[in-house]
């Protein structure tokens, strides 16, 4: 997926459980998906967000 902040970088979320870090993809009955845990790009744009039910939920910058 493209980074939702608009920086146009492509995010690669590893879903393989034998590698770290990895994310768990949950598919809901309504056809949307959620990722767990949150995505935090410590390099580049620094975006921190959750992807829940097909939508990006931003974490507030501290
Ligand atoms: Zn970004």
PDB file of the backbone (N, CA, C, O) and the ligand in Angstrom, with CONECT records:
HET     ZN  A 101       1
ATOM      1  N   UNK A   1       0.839  -1.200   0.000  1.00  0.00           N
ATOM      2  CA  UNK A   1       0.000   0.000   0.000  1.00  0.00           C
ATOM      3  C   UNK A   1       0.868   1.242   0.000  1.00  0.00           C
ATOM      4  O   UNK A   1       2.019   1.211   0.435  1.00  0.00           O
ATOM      5  N   UNK A   2       0.302   2.340  -0.494  1.00  0.00           N
ATOM      6  CA  UNK A   2       1.003   3.613  -0.444  1.00  0.00           C
ATOM      7  C   UNK A   2       0.844   4.224   0.934  1.00  0.00           C
ATOM      8  O   UNK A   2      -0.196   4.071   1.575  1.00  0.00           O
ATOM      9  N   UNK A   3       1.865   4.910   1.382  1.00  0.00           N
ATOM     10  CA  UNK A   3       1.776   5.591   2.661  1.00  0.00           C
ATOM     11  C   UNK A   3       0.629   6.603   2.615  1.00  0.00           C
ATOM     12  O   UNK A   3       0.572   7.432   1.707  1.00  0.00           O
ATOM     13  N   UNK A   4      -0.281   6.540   3.587  1.00  0.00           N
ATOM     14  CA  UNK A   4      -1.466   7.404   3.548  1.00  0.00           C
ATOM     15  C   UNK A   4      -1.190   8.872   3.825  1.00  0.00           C
ATOM     16  O   UNK A   4      -2.091   9.697   3.666  1.00  0.00           O
ATOM     17  N   UNK A   5       0.030   9.231   4.237  1.00  0.00           N
ATOM     18  CA  UNK A   5       0.299  10.635   4.548  1.00  0.00           C
ATOM     19  C   UNK A   5       0.518  11.455   3.289  1.00  0.00           C
ATOM     20  O   UNK A   5       0.544  12.685   3.341  1.00  0.00           O
ATOM     21  N   UNK A   6       0.676  10.771   2.147  1.00  0.00           N
ATOM     22  CA  UNK A   6       0.870  11.499   0.909  1.00  0.00           C
ATOM     23  C   UNK A   6       2.317  11.609   0.479  1.00  0.00           C
ATOM     24  O   UNK A   6       2.620  12.287  -0.503  1.00  0.00           O
ATOM     25  N   UNK A   7       3.222  10.950   1.201  1.00  0.00           N
ATOM     26  CA  UNK A   7       4.637  11.030   0.841  1.00  0.00           C
ATOM     27  C   UNK A   7       4.970  10.132  -0.353  1.00  0.00           C
ATOM     28  O   UNK A   7       6.085  10.167  -0.874  1.00  0.00           O
ATOM     29  N   UNK A   8       3.991   9.327  -0.781  1.00  0.00           N
ATOM     30  CA  UNK A   8       4.108   8.503  -1.989  1.00  0.00           C
ATOM     31  C   UNK A   8       5.073   7.342  -1.843  1.00  0.00           C
ATOM     32  O   UNK A   8       5.403   6.690  -2.834  1.00  0.00           O
ATOM     33  N   UNK A   9       5.523   7.073  -0.652  1.00  0.00           N
ATOM     34  CA  UNK A   9       6.369   5.897  -0.483  1.00  0.00           C
ATOM     35  C   UNK A   9       5.491   4.667  -0.333  1.00  0.00           C
ATOM     36  O   UNK A   9       4.355   4.737   0.136  1.00  0.00           O
ATOM     37  N   UNK A  10       6.048   3.552  -0.742  1.00  0.00           N
ATOM     38  CA  UNK A  10       5.302   2.298  -0.649  1.00  0.00           C
ATOM     39  C   UNK A  10       5.665   1.605   0.651  1.00  0.00           C
ATOM     40  O   UNK A  10       6.840   1.452   0.987  1.00  0.00           O
ATOM     41  N   UNK A  11       4.626   1.185   1.382  1.00  0.00           N
ATOM     42  CA  UNK A  11       4.845   0.482   2.645  1.00  0.00           C
ATOM     43  C   UNK A  11       4.795  -1.013   2.398  1.00  0.00           C
ATOM     44  O   UNK A  11       3.930  -1.521   1.684  1.00  0.00           O
ATOM     45  N   UNK A  12       5.735  -1.695   3.002  1.00  0.00           N
ATOM     46  CA  UNK A  12       5.738  -3.150   2.918  1.00  0.00           C
ATOM     47  C   UNK A  12       5.476  -3.697   4.306  1.00  0.00           C
ATOM     48  O   UNK A  12       6.316  -3.579   5.199  1.00  0.00           O
ATOM     49  N   UNK A  13       4.322  -4.288   4.484  1.00  0.00           N
ATOM     50  CA  UNK A  13       4.001  -4.886   5.774  1.00  0.00           C
ATOM     51  C   UNK A  13       4.209  -6.381   5.686  1.00  0.00           C
ATOM     52  O   UNK A  13       3.532  -7.085   4.937  1.00  0.00           O
ATOM     53  N   UNK A  14       5.145  -6.836   6.454  1.00  0.00           N
ATOM     54  CA  UNK A  14       5.444  -8.261   6.463  1.00  0.00           C
ATOM     55  C   UNK A  14       4.348  -9.029   7.201  1.00  0.00           C
ATOM     56  O   UNK A  14       4.037  -8.727   8.353  1.00  0.00           O
ATOM     57  N   UNK A  15       3.771 -10.013   6.536  1.00  0.00           N
ATOM     58  CA  UNK A  15       2.717 -10.805   7.166  1.00  0.00           C
ATOM     59  C   UNK A  15       3.186 -12.210   7.507  1.00  0.00           C
ATOM     60  O   UNK A  15       2.386 -13.058   7.904  1.00  0.00           O
ATOM     61  N   UNK A  16       4.485 -12.457   7.353  1.00  0.00           N
ATOM     62  CA  UNK A  16       5.014 -13.782   7.675  1.00  0.00           C
ATOM     63  C   UNK A  16       5.356 -13.832   9.159  1.00  0.00           C
ATOM     64  O   UNK A  16       6.131 -13.012   9.651  1.00  0.00           O
ATOM     65  N   UNK A  17       4.790 -14.772   9.851  1.00  0.00           N
ATOM     66  CA  UNK A  17       4.942 -14.797  11.306  1.00  0.00           C
ATOM     67  C   UNK A  17       6.342 -15.204  11.746  1.00  0.00           C
ATOM     68  O   UNK A  17       6.686 -15.043  12.917  1.00  0.00           O
ATOM     69  N   UNK A  18       7.152 -15.725  10.838  1.00  0.00           N
ATOM     70  CA  UNK A  18       8.490 -16.132  11.252  1.00  0.00           C
ATOM     71  C   UNK A  18       9.523 -15.044  11.006  1.00  0.00           C
ATOM     72  O   UNK A  18      10.723 -15.279  11.143  1.00  0.00           O
ATOM     73  N   UNK A  19       9.057 -13.852  10.642  1.00  0.00           N
ATOM     74  CA  UNK A  19       9.980 -12.736  10.485  1.00  0.00           C
ATOM     75  C   UNK A  19       9.498 -11.588  11.362  1.00  0.00           C
ATOM     76  O   UNK A  19       8.310 -11.490  11.670  1.00  0.00           O
ATOM     77  N   UNK A  20      10.405 -10.737  11.756  1.00  0.00           N
ATOM     78  CA  UNK A  20      10.050  -9.587  12.575  1.00  0.00           C
ATOM     79  C   UNK A  20      10.512  -8.314  11.887  1.00  0.00           C
ATOM     80  O   UNK A  20      11.576  -8.323  11.268  1.00  0.00           O
ATOM     81  N   UNK A  21       9.763  -7.217  11.964  1.00  0.00           N
ATOM     82  CA  UNK A  21       8.420  -7.214  12.549  1.00  0.00           C
ATOM     83  C   UNK A  21       7.412  -7.803  11.588  1.00  0.00           C
ATOM     84  O   UNK A  21       7.642  -7.826  10.379  1.00  0.00           O
ATOM     85  N   UNK A  22       6.316  -8.271  12.104  1.00  0.00           N
ATOM     86  CA  UNK A  22       5.270  -8.770  11.231  1.00  0.00           C
ATOM     87  C   UNK A  22       3.926  -8.250  11.717  1.00  0.00           C
ATOM     88  O   UNK A  22       3.763  -7.912  12.889  1.00  0.00           O
ATOM     89  N   UNK A  23       2.983  -8.194  10.816  1.00  0.00           N
ATOM     90  CA  UNK A  23       1.648  -7.692  11.133  1.00  0.00           C
ATOM     91  C   UNK A  23       0.623  -8.786  10.896  1.00  0.00           C
ATOM     92  O   UNK A  23       0.789  -9.659  10.044  1.00  0.00           O
ATOM     93  N   UNK A  24      -0.418  -8.707  11.662  1.00  0.00           N
ATOM     94  CA  UNK A  24      -1.501  -9.658  11.505  1.00  0.00           C
ATOM     95  C   UNK A  24      -2.635  -8.979  10.750  1.00  0.00           C
ATOM     96  O   UNK A  24      -3.104  -7.903  11.120  1.00  0.00           O
ATOM     97  N   UNK A  25      -3.054  -9.634   9.697  1.00  0.00           N
ATOM     98  CA  UNK A  25      -4.136  -9.098   8.873  1.00  0.00           C
ATOM     99  C   UNK A  25      -5.421  -9.820   9.256  1.00  0.00           C
ATOM    100  O   UNK A  25      -5.512 -11.044   9.159  1.00  0.00           O
ATOM    101  N   UNK A  26      -6.404  -9.056   9.687  1.00  0.00           N
ATOM    102  CA  UNK A  26      -7.693  -9.629  10.064  1.00  0.00           C
ATOM    103  C   UNK A  26      -8.730  -9.238   9.030  1.00  0.00           C
ATOM    104  O   UNK A  26      -8.884  -8.062   8.702  1.00  0.00           O
ATOM    105  N   UNK A  27      -9.437 -10.230   8.521  1.00  0.00           N
ATOM    106  CA  UNK A  27     -10.477  -9.954   7.536  1.00  0.00           C
ATOM    107  C   UNK A  27     -11.836 -10.025   8.227  1.00  0.00           C
ATOM    108  O   UNK A  27     -12.163 -11.018   8.877  1.00  0.00           O
ATOM    109  N   UNK A  28     -12.612  -8.973   8.079  1.00  0.00           N
ATOM    110  CA  UNK A  28     -13.897  -8.904   8.767  1.00  0.00           C
ATOM    111  C   UNK A  28     -15.025  -9.396   7.871  1.00  0.00           C
ATOM    112  O   UNK A  28     -14.873  -9.526   6.656  1.00  0.00           O
ATOM    113  N   UNK A  29     -16.151  -9.664   8.501  1.00  0.00           N
ATOM    114  CA  UNK A  29     -17.294 -10.191   7.765  1.00  0.00           C
ATOM    115  C   UNK A  29     -17.812  -9.215   6.727  1.00  0.00           C
ATOM    116  O   UNK A  29     -18.411  -9.627   5.734  1.00  0.00           O
ATOM    117  N   UNK A  30     -17.587  -7.918   6.944  1.00  0.00           N
ATOM    118  CA  UNK A  30     -18.066  -6.929   5.974  1.00  0.00           C
ATOM    119  C   UNK A  30     -17.092  -6.735   4.815  1.00  0.00           C
ATOM    120  O   UNK A  30     -17.300  -5.862   3.973  1.00  0.00           O
ATOM    121  N   UNK A  31     -16.023  -7.547   4.763  1.00  0.00           N
ATOM    122  CA  UNK A  31     -15.107  -7.496   3.631  1.00  0.00           C
ATOM    123  C   UNK A  31     -13.928  -6.566   3.824  1.00  0.00           C
ATOM    124  O   UNK A  31     -13.032  -6.533   2.981  1.00  0.00           O
ATOM    125  N   UNK A  32     -13.903  -5.804   4.918  1.00  0.00           N
ATOM    126  CA  UNK A  32     -12.776  -4.915   5.168  1.00  0.00           C
ATOM    127  C   UNK A  32     -11.700  -5.671   5.932  1.00  0.00           C
ATOM    128  O   UNK A  32     -11.940  -6.764   6.445  1.00  0.00           O
ATOM    129  N   UNK A  33     -10.524  -5.084   6.003  1.00  0.00           N
ATOM    130  CA  UNK A  33      -9.423  -5.711   6.726  1.00  0.00           C
ATOM    131  C   UNK A  33      -8.847  -4.738   7.746  1.00  0.00           C
ATOM    132  O   UNK A  33      -8.971  -3.521   7.607  1.00  0.00           O
ATOM    133  N   UNK A  34      -8.215  -5.296   8.770  1.00  0.00           N
ATOM    134  CA  UNK A  34      -7.513  -4.510   9.777  1.00  0.00           C
ATOM    135  C   UNK A  34      -6.119  -5.089   9.954  1.00  0.00           C
ATOM    136  O   UNK A  34      -5.899  -6.291   9.803  1.00  0.00           O
ATOM    137  N   UNK A  35      -5.183  -4.202  10.277  1.00  0.00           N
ATOM    138  CA  UNK A  35      -3.818  -4.626  10.552  1.00  0.00           C
ATOM    139  C   UNK A  35      -3.521  -4.431  12.034  1.00  0.00           C
ATOM    140  O   UNK A  35      -3.966  -3.463  12.650  1.00  0.00           O
ATOM    141  N   UNK A  36      -2.777  -5.348  12.579  1.00  0.00           N
ATOM    142  CA  UNK A  36      -2.335  -5.234  13.967  1.00  0.00           C
ATOM    143  C   UNK A  36      -0.878  -5.670  14.048  1.00  0.00           C
ATOM    144  O   UNK A  36      -0.551  -6.699  13.456  1.00  0.00           O
ATOM    145  N   UNK A  37      -0.006  -4.992  14.713  1.00  0.00           N
ATOM    146  CA  UNK A  37      -0.220  -3.737  15.441  1.00  0.00           C
ATOM    147  C   UNK A  37      -0.254  -2.522  14.510  1.00  0.00           C
ATOM    148  O   UNK A  37      -0.388  -2.670  13.296  1.00  0.00           O
ATOM    149  N   UNK A  38      -0.134  -1.340  15.077  1.00  0.00           N
ATOM    150  CA  UNK A  38      -0.140  -0.126  14.268  1.00  0.00           C
ATOM    151  C   UNK A  38       1.128  -0.053  13.418  1.00  0.00           C
ATOM    152  O   UNK A  38       2.122  -0.728  13.687  1.00  0.00           O
ATOM    153  N   UNK A  39       1.062   0.781  12.391  1.00  0.00           N
ATOM    154  CA  UNK A  39       2.211   0.992  11.510  1.00  0.00           C
ATOM    155  C   UNK A  39       2.906   2.269  11.941  1.00  0.00           C
ATOM    156  O   UNK A  39       2.295   3.335  12.003  1.00  0.00           O
ATOM    157  N   UNK A  40       4.187   2.147  12.237  1.00  0.00           N
ATOM    158  CA  UNK A  40       4.946   3.320  12.654  1.00  0.00           C
ATOM    159  C   UNK A  40       6.211   3.372  11.815  1.00  0.00           C
ATOM    160  O   UNK A  40       7.085   2.511  11.921  1.00  0.00           O
ATOM    161  N   UNK A  41       6.291   4.397  10.981  1.00  0.00           N
ATOM    162  CA  UNK A  41       7.434   4.547  10.095  1.00  0.00           C
ATOM    163  C   UNK A  41       8.462   5.415  10.797  1.00  0.00           C
ATOM    164  O   UNK A  41       8.385   6.643  10.766  1.00  0.00           O
ATOM    165  N   UNK A  42       9.415   4.766  11.423  1.00  0.00           N
ATOM    166  CA  UNK A  42      10.409   5.538  12.177  1.00  0.00           C
ATOM    167  C   UNK A  42      11.410   6.216  11.253  1.00  0.00           C
ATOM    168  O   UNK A  42      12.068   7.183  11.637  1.00  0.00           O
ATOM    169  N   UNK A  43      11.519   5.704  10.039  1.00  0.00           N
ATOM    170  CA  UNK A  43      12.325   6.399   9.039  1.00  0.00           C
ATOM    171  C   UNK A  43      11.377   7.195   8.152  1.00  0.00           C
ATOM    172  O   UNK A  43      10.156   7.112   8.284  1.00  0.00           O
ATOM    173  N   UNK A  44      11.960   7.957   7.256  1.00  0.00           N
ATOM    174  CA  UNK A  44      11.166   8.714   6.288  1.00  0.00           C
ATOM    175  C   UNK A  44      10.167   9.645   6.979  1.00  0.00           C
ATOM    176  O   UNK A  44      10.551  10.483   7.794  1.00  0.00           O
ATOM    177  N   UNK A  45       8.889   9.491   6.645  1.00  0.00           N
ATOM    178  CA  UNK A  45       7.921  10.518   7.047  1.00  0.00           C
ATOM    179  C   UNK A  45       7.480  10.414   8.499  1.00  0.00           C
ATOM    180  O   UNK A  45       6.868  11.352   9.011  1.00  0.00           O
ATOM    181  N   UNK A  46       7.770   9.306   9.185  1.00  0.00           N
ATOM    182  CA  UNK A  46       7.415   9.194  10.591  1.00  0.00           C
ATOM    183  C   UNK A  46       5.945   8.945  10.863  1.00  0.00           C
ATOM    184  O   UNK A  46       5.485   9.133  11.989  1.00  0.00           O
ATOM    185  N   UNK A  47       5.208   8.530   9.863  1.00  0.00           N
ATOM    186  CA  UNK A  47       3.780   8.298  10.041  1.00  0.00           C
ATOM    187  C   UNK A  47       3.521   7.193  11.061  1.00  0.00           C
ATOM    188  O   UNK A  47       4.243   6.198  11.119  1.00  0.00           O
ATOM    189  N   UNK A  48       2.495   7.387  11.849  1.00  0.00           N
ATOM    190  CA  UNK A  48       2.083   6.398  12.838  1.00  0.00           C
ATOM    191  C   UNK A  48       0.572   6.283  12.761  1.00  0.00           C
ATOM    192  O   UNK A  48      -0.146   7.237  13.063  1.00  0.00           O
ATOM    193  N   UNK A  49       0.097   5.138  12.364  1.00  0.00           N
ATOM    194  CA  UNK A  49      -1.348   5.007  12.168  1.00  0.00           C
ATOM    195  C   UNK A  49      -1.776   3.558  12.328  1.00  0.00           C
ATOM    196  O   UNK A  49      -0.974   2.629  12.235  1.00  0.00           O
ATOM    197  N   UNK A  50      -3.053   3.404  12.570  1.00  0.00           N
ATOM    198  CA  UNK A  50      -3.687   2.091  12.553  1.00  0.00           C
ATOM    199  C   UNK A  50      -4.460   1.959  11.250  1.00  0.00           C
ATOM    200  O   UNK A  50      -4.966   2.934  10.695  1.00  0.00           O
ATOM    201  N   UNK A  51      -4.533   0.740  10.790  1.00  0.00           N
ATOM    202  CA  UNK A  51      -5.357   0.449   9.634  1.00  0.00           C
ATOM    203  C   UNK A  51      -6.474  -0.465  10.118  1.00  0.00           C
ATOM    204  O   UNK A  51      -6.265  -1.655  10.355  1.00  0.00           O
ATOM    205  N   UNK A  52      -7.651   0.106  10.259  1.00  0.00           N
ATOM    206  CA  UNK A  52      -8.759  -0.628  10.851  1.00  0.00           C
ATOM    207  C   UNK A  52      -9.980  -0.574   9.952  1.00  0.00           C
ATOM    208  O   UNK A  52     -10.384   0.493   9.490  1.00  0.00           O
ATOM    209  N   UNK A  53     -10.555  -1.730   9.713  1.00  0.00           N
ATOM    210  CA  UNK A  53     -11.754  -1.840   8.870  1.00  0.00           C
ATOM    211  C   UNK A  53     -11.584  -1.086   7.558  1.00  0.00           C
ATOM    212  O   UNK A  53     -12.488  -0.385   7.102  1.00  0.00           O
ATOM    213  N   UNK A  54     -10.398  -1.248   6.958  1.00  0.00           N
ATOM    214  CA  UNK A  54     -10.159  -0.659   5.650  1.00  0.00           C
ATOM    215  C   UNK A  54      -9.889   0.833   5.674  1.00  0.00           C
ATOM    216  O   UNK A  54      -9.765   1.456   4.619  1.00  0.00           O
ATOM    217  N   UNK A  55      -9.797   1.415   6.862  1.00  0.00           N
ATOM    218  CA  UNK A  55      -9.577   2.855   6.958  1.00  0.00           C
ATOM    219  C   UNK A  55      -8.346   3.149   7.801  1.00  0.00           C
ATOM    220  O   UNK A  55      -7.992   2.398   8.710  1.00  0.00           O
ATOM    221  N   UNK A  56      -7.699   4.273   7.469  1.00  0.00           N
ATOM    222  CA  UNK A  56      -6.525   4.700   8.219  1.00  0.00           C
ATOM    223  C   UNK A  56      -6.961   5.519   9.426  1.00  0.00           C
ATOM    224  O   UNK A  56      -7.690   6.502   9.294  1.00  0.00           O
ATOM    225  N   UNK A  57      -6.507   5.106  10.598  1.00  0.00           N
ATOM    226  CA  UNK A  57      -6.785   5.849  11.832  1.00  0.00           C
ATOM    227  C   UNK A  57      -5.460   6.398  12.329  1.00  0.00           C
ATOM    228  O   UNK A  57      -4.591   5.640  12.761  1.00  0.00           O
ATOM    229  N   UNK A  58      -5.304   7.702  12.268  1.00  0.00           N
ATOM    230  CA  UNK A  58      -4.017   8.314  12.634  1.00  0.00           C
ATOM    231  C   UNK A  58      -3.805   8.304  14.133  1.00  0.00           C
ATOM    232  O   UNK A  58      -4.737   8.514  14.909  1.00  0.00           O
ATOM    233  N   UNK A  59      -2.580   8.061  14.524  1.00  0.00           N
ATOM    234  CA  UNK A  59      -2.185   8.254  15.913  1.00  0.00           C
ATOM    235  C   UNK A  59      -1.700   9.687  16.050  1.00  0.00           C
ATOM    236  O   UNK A  59      -0.996  10.205  15.184  1.00  0.00           O
ATOM    237  N   UNK A  60      -2.077  10.305  17.124  1.00  0.00           N
ATOM    238  CA  UNK A  60      -1.629  11.678  17.336  1.00  0.00           C
ATOM    239  C   UNK A  60      -0.137  11.713  17.645  1.00  0.00           C
ATOM    240  O   UNK A  60       0.375  10.883  18.396  1.00  0.00           O
ATOM    241  N   UNK A  61       0.544  12.678  17.058  1.00  0.00           N
ATOM    242  CA  UNK A  61       1.956  12.865  17.371  1.00  0.00           C
ATOM    243  C   UNK A  61       2.062  13.390  18.800  1.00  0.00           C
ATOM    244  O   UNK A  61       1.310  14.271  19.215  1.00  0.00           O
ATOM    245  N   UNK A  62       2.996  12.838  19.527  1.00  0.00           N
ATOM    246  CA  UNK A  62       3.137  13.263  20.932  1.00  0.00           C
ATOM    247  C   UNK A  62       4.005  14.512  20.991  1.00  0.00           C
ATOM    248  O   UNK A  62       4.254  15.040  22.075  1.00  0.00           O
TER     249      UNK A  62
HETATM  250 ZN    ZN A 101       4.367   8.925   4.546  1.00  0.00          ZN
END
